[in-house]
Amino acid sequence: MVFLRSAGLSGKGEERKSVALSGKTLQVYLYLLRRREAVGVREVQRGLRLSSPSVAFHHLEKLRSLGVVEKDQSGQYKAVKNVDVDVLQAFINIGGIILPRMLFYASFFTTFTALYVASNIHGINPYALLIGTLASAVFWYETVKAWMKKPW
């Protein structure tokens, strides 16, 4: 189940939203997040290969009723910022690209371990190398694990 956390949500409202953001509705929400611009019903239908525009409209309106999507005067839909969905906690949206959060930690430790080895090629401390290598391995493992469980 997917939960939304936002100011003022509690109890039954939160349960209702957890049911709403799953399956195709979650895919529509993720599509809007990646697009980062207002899109129409047919664009969503074609982009996600839904069976008809009415299916896309249904999911867009469901998202709008939950308050995670806004509809402008021209009938275009856009994802609202600052919506916290539990299934997406392991990911970060940068410029419409959704990446695992652990990717940054994995890259950081891998880079600094490589820089340590390169700058101390003649006098490497085995404990420092072990800690850097283990940290890198753990974060890369968590990155791959999050990527394999991605909801789209």
KANORDA-V316846 format. One record per run of one state. SS is the DSSP state (helix for helix, strand for strand, loop for the rest). FROM is the first residue (numbers start at 1). TO is the last residue. If there is no record, write none. Layout:
((SS FROM TO) (SS FROM TO))
This chain:
((loop 1 3) (strand 4 5) (loop 6 11) (helix 12 20) (loop 21 22) (helix 23 35) (loop 36 38) (strand 39 39) (loop 40 40) (helix 41 48) (loop 49 52) (helix 53 66) (loop 67 68) (strand 69 71) (loop 72 76) (strand 77 79) (loop 80 83) (strand 84 85) (helix 86 88) (loop 89 90) (strand 91 94) (loop 95 96) (strand 97 100) (loop 101 101) (helix 102 119) (loop 120 125) (helix 126 148) (loop 149 152))
